[in-house]
Amino acid sequence: GKCICQQGVTYEGHNLTSFPVNDETQCCGLCVTTGGCKYAVVQPDATFGKLCRLMGSKAVSTKSKIPGTMTCVWDKTAGQSPKPTPPV
């Protein structure tokens, strides 16, 4: 599998937990191992460099106001899988 990210998209409203991470791949991995996680949101953070916010199924997508923010999903098939849909 691989981590597929969409720039400029964030999710709000159903935050399970947050972790400092080195990169988006690490954030994807945390989402896979965290029960109920559906979206891995990576955003720049003044303290940690990058913050990984794990979001549950009730989270709603929105355009991010923070540059460098992305929403990632782990593609188990590494083929064609649903990506997070950008907000209209």
Contacts in CASP RR format, 6 or more apart in sequence:
PFRMAT RR
TARGET T0000
AUTHOR 0000-0000-0000
METHOD contacts of the structure
MODEL  1
GKCICQQGVTYEGHNLTSFPVNDETQCCGLCVTTGGCKYAVVQPDATFGK
LCRLMGSKAVSTKSKIPGTMTCVWDKTAGQSPKPTPPV
1 74 0 8 1.000
1 75 0 8 1.000
1 76 0 8 1.000
1 77 0 8 1.000
1 78 0 8 1.000
2 74 0 8 1.000
2 75 0 8 1.000
2 78 0 8 1.000
3 24 0 8 1.000
3 25 0 8 1.000
3 27 0 8 1.000
3 28 0 8 1.000
3 29 0 8 1.000
3 40 0 8 1.000
3 72 0 8 1.000
3 73 0 8 1.000
3 74 0 8 1.000
3 75 0 8 1.000
4 72 0 8 1.000
4 73 0 8 1.000
4 74 0 8 1.000
4 75 0 8 1.000
4 81 0 8 1.000
4 83 0 8 1.000
5 24 0 8 1.000
5 42 0 8 1.000
5 70 0 8 1.000
5 71 0 8 1.000
5 72 0 8 1.000
6 70 0 8 1.000
6 71 0 8 1.000
6 72 0 8 1.000
6 83 0 8 1.000
6 84 0 8 1.000
6 86 0 8 1.000
7 68 0 8 1.000
7 69 0 8 1.000
7 70 0 8 1.000
8 63 0 8 1.000
8 64 0 8 1.000
8 68 0 8 1.000
8 69 0 8 1.000
8 70 0 8 1.000
8 71 0 8 1.000
9 61 0 8 1.000
9 62 0 8 1.000
9 63 0 8 1.000
9 64 0 8 1.000
9 69 0 8 1.000
9 70 0 8 1.000
9 71 0 8 1.000
9 84 0 8 1.000
9 86 0 8 1.000
9 87 0 8 1.000
10 41 0 8 1.000
10 43 0 8 1.000
10 61 0 8 1.000
10 62 0 8 1.000
10 63 0 8 1.000
10 64 0 8 1.000
10 66 0 8 1.000
10 69 0 8 1.000
10 71 0 8 1.000
11 39 0 8 1.000
11 41 0 8 1.000
11 53 0 8 1.000
11 55 0 8 1.000
11 56 0 8 1.000
11 59 0 8 1.000
11 60 0 8 1.000
11 61 0 8 1.000
11 62 0 8 1.000
11 71 0 8 1.000
11 84 0 8 1.000
12 55 0 8 1.000
12 59 0 8 1.000
12 60 0 8 1.000
12 62 0 8 1.000
13 55 0 8 1.000
13 58 0 8 1.000
13 59 0 8 1.000
13 60 0 8 1.000
14 55 0 8 1.000
14 56 0 8 1.000
14 57 0 8 1.000
14 58 0 8 1.000
14 59 0 8 1.000
14 60 0 8 1.000
15 53 0 8 1.000
15 54 0 8 1.000
15 55 0 8 1.000
15 56 0 8 1.000
15 59 0 8 1.000
16 34 0 8 1.000
16 35 0 8 1.000
16 36 0 8 1.000
16 37 0 8 1.000
16 54 0 8 1.000
16 55 0 8 1.000
16 56 0 8 1.000
17 34 0 8 1.000
17 54 0 8 1.000
18 51 0 8 1.000
18 52 0 8 1.000
18 53 0 8 1.000
18 54 0 8 1.000
19 27 0 8 1.000
19 30 0 8 1.000
19 51 0 8 1.000
19 52 0 8 1.000
19 54 0 8 1.000
20 45 0 8 1.000
20 47 0 8 1.000
20 48 0 8 1.000
20 49 0 8 1.000
20 50 0 8 1.000
20 51 0 8 1.000
20 52 0 8 1.000
21 27 0 8 1.000
21 30 0 8 1.000
21 42 0 8 1.000
21 48 0 8 1.000
21 50 0 8 1.000
21 51 0 8 1.000
21 52 0 8 1.000
22 50 0 8 1.000
23 42 0 8 1.000
23 50 0 8 1.000
24 40 0 8 1.000
24 42 0 8 1.000
24 50 0 8 1.000
24 70 0 8 1.000
24 72 0 8 1.000
26 52 0 8 1.000
27 40 0 8 1.000
27 41 0 8 1.000
27 42 0 8 1.000
27 50 0 8 1.000
27 52 0 8 1.000
27 54 0 8 1.000
27 72 0 8 1.000
28 40 0 8 1.000
28 72 0 8 1.000
28 73 0 8 1.000
28 74 0 8 1.000
29 40 0 8 1.000
29 74 0 8 1.000
30 37 0 8 1.000
30 40 0 8 1.000
30 52 0 8 1.000
30 54 0 8 1.000
31 37 0 8 1.000
31 38 0 8 1.000
31 39 0 8 1.000
31 40 0 8 1.000
31 52 0 8 1.000
31 54 0 8 1.000
31 72 0 8 1.000
31 73 0 8 1.000
31 74 0 8 1.000
32 74 0 8 1.000
34 54 0 8 1.000
36 56 0 8 1.000
36 57 0 8 1.000
37 54 0 8 1.000
37 55 0 8 1.000
37 56 0 8 1.000
38 55 0 8 1.000
38 56 0 8 1.000
38 57 0 8 1.000
38 59 0 8 1.000
38 73 0 8 1.000
39 54 0 8 1.000
39 55 0 8 1.000
39 56 0 8 1.000
39 59 0 8 1.000
39 71 0 8 1.000
39 72 0 8 1.000
39 73 0 8 1.000
39 84 0 8 1.000
40 52 0 8 1.000
40 53 0 8 1.000
40 54 0 8 1.000
40 55 0 8 1.000
40 71 0 8 1.000
40 72 0 8 1.000
40 73 0 8 1.000
40 74 0 8 1.000
41 52 0 8 1.000
41 53 0 8 1.000
41 54 0 8 1.000
41 55 0 8 1.000
41 69 0 8 1.000
41 70 0 8 1.000
41 71 0 8 1.000
41 72 0 8 1.000
42 50 0 8 1.000
42 51 0 8 1.000
42 52 0 8 1.000
42 53 0 8 1.000
42 69 0 8 1.000
42 70 0 8 1.000
42 71 0 8 1.000
42 72 0 8 1.000
43 50 0 8 1.000
43 51 0 8 1.000
43 53 0 8 1.000
43 64 0 8 1.000
43 66 0 8 1.000
43 68 0 8 1.000
43 69 0 8 1.000
43 70 0 8 1.000
44 50 0 8 1.000
44 51 0 8 1.000
44 66 0 8 1.000
44 67 0 8 1.000
44 68 0 8 1.000
44 69 0 8 1.000
45 51 0 8 1.000
61 71 0 8 1.000
61 84 0 8 1.000
61 85 0 8 1.000
61 86 0 8 1.000
61 87 0 8 1.000
62 87 0 8 1.000
63 86 0 8 1.000
63 87 0 8 1.000
71 84 0 8 1.000
72 84 0 8 1.000
73 81 0 8 1.000
73 82 0 8 1.000
73 83 0 8 1.000
73 84 0 8 1.000
75 81 0 8 1.000
END
